[in-house]
Amino acid sequence: MTEHEYHHATPASLPPSLEKWAWLSVLAAVLTIALKLAAWWWTDSVGLLSDAMESIVNLVAAIFAVIAVRVAEAPADDNHHFGHDKIEYFAGGFEGGLILLAAIGIAWASIDRLLNPMDLQAIGLGAVLAAIASVINGVVGWKLMNIGKQHHSLTLESDGHHLLTDVWTSVGVIAAIGIVGISGWWWLDPVIALLVAINIFWTGGMLIYRAWSGLMDEALDAESAQTLTKILKHHCQTPLKWHALRHRRAGRRAFATVHVLVPGRWTMLQAHDLAEAIEEDVRQQLPNLVLSIHLEPLEDERAYGDYEPLEHSSVQPKA
C-alpha cells in the first residue's frame, strides 16, 4: 500500500443455506413424475406424456441444482478468491439445455400422434392425477421463485420458473383432454402437446440467455446500482468526488469498485473513517455486495486519468 491509495473491501455476509430448497425441488419432481406417468398410463394421452417428460427434466435439473447450490455456498479458497457462486450460471444453462431437449422430444411425440391417431382412455382419472401434480408444482415453484429472487440464486429461480411454466402447460393439457373427451376431436391432444413444446423451448432459451449474461459479468440490476450510487452521493459531497464505479454480479454475491477523491491533506485515519462509513451503509443496504474503494488525492492530476464517461460519477471530464 502506498500513500496514494488504500483498498478496503466489505466482507459479504454469509447468506442462509439454500440447499434445503433445492431438495424441495427434487421431492416435487419425484411426486409429479409419478402422478403424470400414471395419468399418461391410464389415458394414453400424448399431451400428458409430454407433461411427464417435462417433469423428468425437472428432476434431473433439480438434482444438478442441489449440487450447484452446495458448491456455490462453499467459502472462498486459495484457488477461488471470489468464491464459487458462478456455478449457478452453469446450473441455469444446464437446465435450459435440458428443457430444449425435452421440447424436441415432446414435439416429436406430438407429430407422431398426429400421423398415428389413437383414442384416449380414462380421461377423468388422468385429469385428476395431472391436476394434483399441477398443484404441487405451483406451490413449490412459487416458493422457489421467491427464495431465488430474494437471495439472487439463479439456480432456484430457474427451477421455480420452470415449475410454474409446467403448471400452465399442465392446465392446457388437462383442458385439451377434457375437450377431446367431450367432442371427440382426437387431433386436439397432439396439437396442444406441440404448443407445449414450443412454450418449453422458449423457456429453455431464456434460461440459457440468462446464464450466458451472468457468465459475462453482467452489471447489477438497476435498483441495486441506484442504491449504491445514492450511498456514494451521500458520503462524497463537495469537495469530495468519486468516479470509475464498476460492478458485476456473480450468483448470489456481487462485486464493485470505485475511486474516491479526497483532499491530499487528509490523514490516513480520516480516509479510513470515510471508507468505513461508506461500507457500513453498503453492508446495511446491499449485504451481499463486496465493495473495494480506491482513494486518491483531489489535487493530483493522475487521479483523473481513470475517468470514464459513465452515468454514475461525480467527476466531470477536464477541459
One Martini backbone bead per residue (centre of mass of N, CA, C, O) as a GRO file, in nm:
protein
  319
    1MET     BB    1   0.095   0.036   0.024
    2THR     BB    2   0.038   0.361  -0.048
    3GLU     BB    3  -0.020   0.706  -0.006
    4HIS     BB    4  -0.241   0.698  -0.263
    5GLU     BB    5  -0.364   0.422  -0.143
    6TYR     BB    6  -0.678   0.237  -0.052
    7HIS     BB    7  -0.794  -0.079   0.040
    8HIS     BB    8  -1.146  -0.176   0.084
    9ALA     BB    9  -1.338  -0.449   0.199
   10THR     BB   10  -1.652  -0.588   0.202
   11PRO     BB   11  -1.777  -0.834   0.374
   12ALA     BB   12  -1.972  -1.086   0.309
   13SER     BB   13  -2.247  -1.207   0.406
   14LEU     BB   14  -2.387  -1.493   0.511
   15PRO     BB   15  -2.603  -1.672   0.362
   16PRO     BB   16  -2.845  -1.871   0.360
   17SER     BB   17  -2.923  -2.180   0.311
   18LEU     BB   18  -3.047  -2.345  -0.009
   19GLU     BB   19  -3.053  -2.659  -0.019
   20LYS     BB   20  -3.339  -2.730   0.089
   21TRP     BB   21  -3.484  -2.609  -0.164
   22ALA     BB   22  -3.361  -2.801  -0.371
   23TRP     BB   23  -3.487  -3.060  -0.243
   24LEU     BB   24  -3.780  -2.977  -0.291
   25SER     BB   25  -3.760  -3.005  -0.599
   26VAL     BB   26  -3.708  -3.307  -0.602
   27LEU     BB   27  -3.966  -3.399  -0.462
   28ALA     BB   28  -4.165  -3.275  -0.664
   29ALA     BB   29  -4.065  -3.433  -0.913
   30VAL     BB   30  -4.129  -3.718  -0.814
   31LEU     BB   31  -4.433  -3.682  -0.770
   32THR     BB   32  -4.510  -3.579  -1.060
   33ILE     BB   33  -4.410  -3.817  -1.220
   34ALA     BB   34  -4.598  -4.030  -1.099
   35LEU     BB   35  -4.866  -3.888  -1.174
   36LYS     BB   36  -4.820  -3.846  -1.487
   37LEU     BB   37  -4.762  -4.139  -1.564
   38ALA     BB   38  -5.034  -4.242  -1.469
   39ALA     BB   39  -5.205  -4.065  -1.654
   40TRP     BB   40  -5.086  -4.175  -1.919
   41TRP     BB   41  -5.148  -4.478  -1.875
   42TRP     BB   42  -5.464  -4.441  -1.868
   43THR     BB   43  -5.498  -4.249  -2.143
   44ASP     BB   44  -5.279  -4.212  -2.379
   45SER     BB   45  -5.163  -3.918  -2.367
   46VAL     BB   46  -4.943  -3.704  -2.522
   47GLY     BB   47  -4.978  -3.463  -2.337
   48LEU     BB   48  -4.909  -3.614  -2.069
   49LEU     BB   49  -4.636  -3.714  -2.166
   50SER     BB   50  -4.509  -3.433  -2.198
   51ASP     BB   51  -4.545  -3.357  -1.903
   52ALA     BB   52  -4.368  -3.588  -1.788
   53MET     BB   53  -4.105  -3.515  -1.936
   54GLU     BB   54  -4.068  -3.242  -1.793
   55SER     BB   55  -4.040  -3.366  -1.505
   56ILE     BB   56  -3.781  -3.522  -1.564
   57VAL     BB   57  -3.619  -3.269  -1.612
   58ASN     BB   58  -3.664  -3.152  -1.332
   59LEU     BB   59  -3.508  -3.370  -1.178
   60VAL     BB   60  -3.232  -3.336  -1.305
   61ALA     BB   61  -3.209  -3.032  -1.240
   62ALA     BB   62  -3.245  -3.057  -0.929
   63ILE     BB   63  -2.992  -3.223  -0.875
   64PHE     BB   64  -2.799  -3.013  -0.992
   65ALA     BB   65  -2.885  -2.787  -0.797
   66VAL     BB   66  -2.779  -2.908  -0.539
   67ILE     BB   67  -2.485  -2.904  -0.627
   68ALA     BB   68  -2.462  -2.602  -0.696
   69VAL     BB   69  -2.541  -2.484  -0.418
   70ARG     BB   70  -2.319  -2.623  -0.256
   71VAL     BB   71  -2.081  -2.496  -0.408
   72ALA     BB   72  -2.163  -2.192  -0.377
   73GLU     BB   73  -2.138  -2.212  -0.046
   74ALA     BB   74  -1.855  -2.222  -0.063
   75PRO     BB   75  -1.577  -2.101   0.036
   76ALA     BB   76  -1.317  -1.938  -0.010
   77ASP     BB   77  -1.002  -1.996  -0.175
   78ASP     BB   78  -0.693  -2.022  -0.319
   79ASN     BB   79  -0.846  -2.069  -0.616
   80HIS     BB   80  -1.116  -1.891  -0.500
   81HIS     BB   81  -1.141  -1.571  -0.399
   82PHE     BB   82  -1.466  -1.526  -0.504
   83GLY     BB   83  -1.564  -1.800  -0.509
   84HIS     BB   84  -1.859  -2.025  -0.641
   85ASP     BB   85  -2.123  -1.882  -0.765
   86LYS     BB   86  -2.109  -1.933  -1.087
   87ILE     BB   87  -2.235  -2.219  -1.100
   88GLU     BB   88  -2.531  -2.121  -1.136
   89TYR     BB   89  -2.505  -2.063  -1.440
   90PHE     BB   90  -2.455  -2.353  -1.524
   91ALA     BB   91  -2.721  -2.462  -1.414
   92GLY     BB   92  -2.906  -2.285  -1.589
   93GLY     BB   93  -2.794  -2.384  -1.863
   94PHE     BB   94  -2.850  -2.684  -1.819
   95GLU     BB   95  -3.156  -2.660  -1.789
   96GLY     BB   96  -3.205  -2.529  -2.062
   97GLY     BB   97  -3.101  -2.769  -2.230
   98LEU     BB   98  -3.305  -2.978  -2.125
   99ILE     BB   99  -3.557  -2.828  -2.222
  100LEU     BB  100  -3.492  -2.845  -2.522
  101LEU     BB  101  -3.495  -3.154  -2.539
  102ALA     BB  102  -3.785  -3.190  -2.440
  103ALA     BB  103  -3.920  -3.031  -2.669
  104ILE     BB  104  -3.831  -3.219  -2.897
  105GLY     BB  105  -3.966  -3.477  -2.787
  106ILE     BB  106  -4.256  -3.368  -2.782
  107ALA     BB  107  -4.279  -3.296  -3.081
  108TRP     BB  108  -4.233  -3.581  -3.188
  109ALA     BB  109  -4.478  -3.714  -3.045
  110SER     BB  110  -4.695  -3.528  -3.169
  111ILE     BB  111  -4.651  -3.594  -3.469
  112ASP     BB  112  -4.696  -3.899  -3.442
  113ARG     BB  113  -4.995  -3.871  -3.343
  114LEU     BB  114  -5.103  -3.727  -3.594
  115LEU     BB  115  -5.027  -3.978  -3.784
  116ASN     BB  116  -5.121  -4.174  -3.515
  117PRO     BB  117  -5.409  -4.215  -3.404
  118MET     BB  118  -5.574  -4.217  -3.070
  119ASP     BB  119  -5.759  -4.315  -2.817
  120LEU     BB  120  -5.887  -4.218  -2.519
  121GLN     BB  121  -5.853  -4.296  -2.164
  122ALA     BB  122  -5.952  -4.220  -1.861
  123ILE     BB  123  -5.978  -3.900  -1.838
  124GLY     BB  124  -6.063  -3.826  -1.550
  125LEU     BB  125  -5.823  -3.953  -1.394
  126GLY     BB  126  -5.596  -3.806  -1.543
  127ALA     BB  127  -5.684  -3.517  -1.466
  128VAL     BB  128  -5.657  -3.547  -1.158
  129LEU     BB  129  -5.357  -3.621  -1.144
  130ALA     BB  130  -5.255  -3.366  -1.296
  131ALA     BB  131  -5.372  -3.160  -1.094
  132ILE     BB  132  -5.209  -3.243  -0.848
  133ALA     BB  133  -4.932  -3.188  -0.977
  134SER     BB  134  -4.985  -2.883  -1.025
  135VAL     BB  135  -5.009  -2.796  -0.732
  136ILE     BB  136  -4.728  -2.876  -0.646
  137ASN     BB  137  -4.576  -2.699  -0.854
  138GLY     BB  138  -4.698  -2.426  -0.772
  139VAL     BB  139  -4.600  -2.408  -0.479
  140VAL     BB  140  -4.296  -2.465  -0.524
  141GLY     BB  141  -4.239  -2.257  -0.747
  142TRP     BB  142  -4.316  -2.001  -0.589
  143LYS     BB  143  -4.105  -2.041  -0.365
  144LEU     BB  144  -3.847  -2.052  -0.539
  145MET     BB  145  -3.874  -1.778  -0.674
  146ASN     BB  146  -3.860  -1.607  -0.412
  147ILE     BB  147  -3.592  -1.715  -0.301
  148GLY     BB  148  -3.419  -1.653  -0.550
  149LYS     BB  149  -3.468  -1.343  -0.558
  150GLN     BB  150  -3.381  -1.275  -0.265
  151HIS     BB  151  -3.077  -1.440  -0.318
  152HIS     BB  152  -2.972  -1.453  -0.615
  153SER     BB  153  -3.075  -1.745  -0.736
  154LEU     BB  154  -3.075  -1.890  -1.039
  155THR     BB  155  -3.137  -2.183  -0.975
  156LEU     BB  156  -3.406  -2.145  -0.816
  157GLU     BB  157  -3.547  -1.959  -1.017
  158SER     BB  158  -3.544  -2.159  -1.252
  159ASP     BB  159  -3.702  -2.382  -1.114
  160GLY     BB  160  -3.955  -2.215  -1.053
  161HIS     BB  161  -4.017  -2.128  -1.342
  162HIS     BB  162  -4.050  -2.412  -1.455
  163LEU     BB  163  -4.286  -2.504  -1.270
  164LEU     BB  164  -4.485  -2.280  -1.355
  165THR     BB  165  -4.486  -2.356  -1.651
  166ASP     BB  166  -4.595  -2.643  -1.600
  167VAL     BB  167  -4.870  -2.559  -1.500
  168TRP     BB  168  -4.978  -2.428  -1.764
  169THR     BB  169  -4.940  -2.677  -1.941
  170SER     BB  170  -5.125  -2.860  -1.775
  171VAL     BB  171  -5.381  -2.701  -1.815
  172GLY     BB  172  -5.386  -2.736  -2.122
  173VAL     BB  173  -5.394  -3.047  -2.123
  174ILE     BB  174  -5.648  -3.089  -1.955
  175ALA     BB  175  -5.836  -2.929  -2.141
  176ALA     BB  176  -5.789  -3.099  -2.394
  177ILE     BB  177  -5.888  -3.380  -2.288
  178GLY     BB  178  -6.167  -3.276  -2.219
  179ILE     BB  179  -6.251  -3.200  -2.510
  180VAL     BB  180  -6.204  -3.477  -2.630
  181GLY     BB  181  -6.416  -3.626  -2.454
  182ILE     BB  182  -6.660  -3.451  -2.565
  183SER     BB  183  -6.593  -3.426  -2.896
  184GLY     BB  184  -6.356  -3.617  -3.037
  185TRP     BB  185  -6.091  -3.440  -3.086
  186TRP     BB  186  -5.799  -3.595  -3.123
  187TRP     BB  187  -5.604  -3.362  -3.243
  188LEU     BB  188  -5.580  -3.179  -2.986
  189ASP     BB  189  -5.369  -3.327  -2.819
  190PRO     BB  190  -5.109  -3.291  -3.009
  191VAL     BB  191  -5.135  -2.983  -3.042
  192ILE     BB  192  -5.094  -2.906  -2.747
  193ALA     BB  193  -4.820  -3.046  -2.721
  194LEU     BB  194  -4.681  -2.864  -2.931
  195LEU     BB  195  -4.724  -2.599  -2.774
  196VAL     BB  196  -4.565  -2.687  -2.530
  197ALA     BB  197  -4.295  -2.717  -2.674
  198ILE     BB  198  -4.265  -2.419  -2.754
  199ASN     BB  199  -4.273  -2.302  -2.468
  200ILE     BB  200  -4.031  -2.462  -2.356
  201PHE     BB  201  -3.822  -2.360  -2.557
  202TRP     BB  202  -3.832  -2.065  -2.463
  203THR     BB  203  -3.748  -2.112  -2.170
  204GLY     BB  204  -3.471  -2.238  -2.229
  205GLY     BB  205  -3.354  -1.995  -2.383
  206MET     BB  206  -3.371  -1.790  -2.144
  207LEU     BB  207  -3.185  -1.942  -1.949
  208ILE     BB  208  -2.934  -1.935  -2.127
  209TYR     BB  209  -2.915  -1.629  -2.147
  210ARG     BB  210  -2.879  -1.573  -1.841
  211ALA     BB  211  -2.623  -1.738  -1.807
  212TRP     BB  212  -2.452  -1.582  -2.007
  213SER     BB  213  -2.472  -1.305  -1.870
  214GLY     BB  214  -2.336  -1.394  -1.604
  215LEU     BB  215  -2.060  -1.493  -1.729
  216MET     BB  216  -2.030  -1.178  -1.846
  217ASP     BB  217  -2.059  -0.979  -1.611
  218GLU     BB  218  -2.311  -0.857  -1.508
  219ALA     BB  219  -2.466  -0.610  -1.393
  220LEU     BB  220  -2.643  -0.462  -1.189
  221ASP     BB  221  -2.925  -0.389  -1.101
  222ALA     BB  222  -3.091  -0.095  -1.097
  223GLU     BB  223  -3.155  -0.082  -0.792
  224SER     BB  224  -2.870  -0.143  -0.679
  225ALA     BB  225  -2.719   0.081  -0.832
  226GLN     BB  226  -2.881   0.314  -0.707
  227THR     BB  227  -2.805   0.260  -0.414
  228LEU     BB  228  -2.499   0.293  -0.445
  229THR     BB  229  -2.507   0.584  -0.552
  230LYS     BB  230  -2.644   0.713  -0.304
  231ILE     BB  231  -2.419   0.650  -0.104
  232LEU     BB  232  -2.196   0.812  -0.248
  233LYS     BB  233  -2.342   1.088  -0.249
  234HIS     BB  234  -2.367   1.113   0.059
  235HIS     BB  235  -2.042   1.093   0.125
  236CYS     BB  236  -1.946   1.262  -0.156
  237GLN     BB  237  -1.922   1.562  -0.087
  238THR     BB  238  -1.829   1.860  -0.100
  239PRO     BB  239  -1.511   1.804  -0.227
  240LEU     BB  240  -1.587   1.534  -0.290
  241LYS     BB  241  -1.517   1.247  -0.505
  242TRP     BB  242  -1.633   1.022  -0.778
  243HIS     BB  243  -1.538   0.721  -0.971
  244ALA     BB  244  -1.518   0.434  -1.145
  245LEU     BB  245  -1.780   0.262  -1.146
  246ARG     BB  246  -1.795  -0.093  -1.083
  247HIS     BB  247  -2.003  -0.388  -1.166
  248ARG     BB  248  -2.090  -0.728  -1.052
  249ARG     BB  249  -2.235  -1.048  -1.092
  250ALA     BB  250  -2.212  -1.362  -0.871
  251GLY     BB  251  -2.479  -1.466  -0.816
  252ARG     BB  252  -2.529  -1.388  -0.484
  253ARG     BB  253  -2.297  -1.209  -0.553
  254ALA     BB  254  -2.119  -0.890  -0.540
  255PHE     BB  255  -1.912  -0.648  -0.726
  256ALA     BB  256  -1.716  -0.344  -0.641
  257THR     BB  257  -1.572  -0.037  -0.776
  258VAL     BB  258  -1.407   0.271  -0.648
  259HIS     BB  259  -1.326   0.618  -0.676
  260VAL     BB  260  -1.195   0.833  -0.418
  261LEU     BB  261  -1.177   1.185  -0.362
  262VAL     BB  262  -0.939   1.351  -0.155
  263PRO     BB  263  -0.773   1.540   0.038
  264GLY     BB  264  -0.427   1.547   0.076
  265ARG     BB  265  -0.436   1.636   0.392
  266TRP     BB  266  -0.533   1.387   0.475
  267THR     BB  267  -0.551   1.131   0.673
  268MET     BB  268  -0.569   0.798   0.705
  269LEU     BB  269  -0.799   0.808   0.913
  270GLN     BB  270  -1.001   0.973   0.747
  271ALA     BB  271  -1.014   0.777   0.507
  272HIS     BB  272  -1.103   0.533   0.673
  273ASP     BB  273  -1.368   0.651   0.783
  274LEU     BB  274  -1.503   0.685   0.510
  275ALA     BB  275  -1.493   0.390   0.419
  276GLU     BB  276  -1.653   0.281   0.661
  277ALA     BB  277  -1.914   0.440   0.611
  278ILE     BB  278  -1.978   0.328   0.332
  279GLU     BB  279  -1.971   0.022   0.411
  280GLU     BB  280  -2.195   0.025   0.620
  281ASP     BB  281  -2.420   0.097   0.420
  282VAL     BB  282  -2.377  -0.147   0.238
  283ARG     BB  283  -2.431  -0.365   0.451
  284GLN     BB  284  -2.730  -0.270   0.501
  285GLN     BB  285  -2.837  -0.252   0.180
  286LEU     BB  286  -2.590  -0.459   0.050
  287PRO     BB  287  -2.491  -0.751   0.188
  288ASN     BB  288  -2.373  -0.902  -0.100
  289LEU     BB  289  -2.158  -0.673  -0.126
  290VAL     BB  290  -1.833  -0.612  -0.264
  291LEU     BB  291  -1.627  -0.337  -0.169
  292SER     BB  292  -1.388  -0.132  -0.347
  293ILE     BB  293  -1.161   0.126  -0.238
  294HIS     BB  294  -1.009   0.406  -0.412
  295LEU     BB  295  -0.776   0.637  -0.307
  296GLU     BB  296  -0.753   0.995  -0.391
  297PRO     BB  297  -0.619   1.294  -0.474
  298LEU     BB  298  -0.754   1.586  -0.582
  299GLU     BB  299  -0.471   1.736  -0.684
  300ASP     BB  300  -0.416   1.495  -0.869
  301GLU     BB  301  -0.410   1.439  -1.204
  302ARG     BB  302  -0.400   1.119  -1.195
  303ALA     BB  303  -0.691   1.083  -1.068
  304TYR     BB  304  -0.829   1.143  -1.375
  305GLY     BB  305  -0.733   0.900  -1.567
  306ASP     BB  306  -0.995   0.698  -1.496
  307TYR     BB  307  -1.193   0.843  -1.653
  308GLU     BB  308  -1.539   0.777  -1.730
  309PRO     BB  309  -1.847   0.825  -1.910
  310LEU     BB  310  -2.033   0.759  -1.669
  311GLU     BB  311  -2.325   0.791  -1.509
  312HIS     BB  312  -2.176   0.707  -1.232
  313SER     BB  313  -2.067   1.031  -1.142
  314SER     BB  314  -1.879   1.327  -0.996
  315VAL     BB  315  -1.692   1.346  -1.242
  316GLN     BB  316  -1.558   1.572  -1.465
  317PRO     BB  317  -1.428   1.647  -1.744
  318LYS     BB  318  -1.147   1.783  -1.852
  319ALA     BB  319  -1.042   2.047  -2.064
   0.00000   0.00000   0.00000
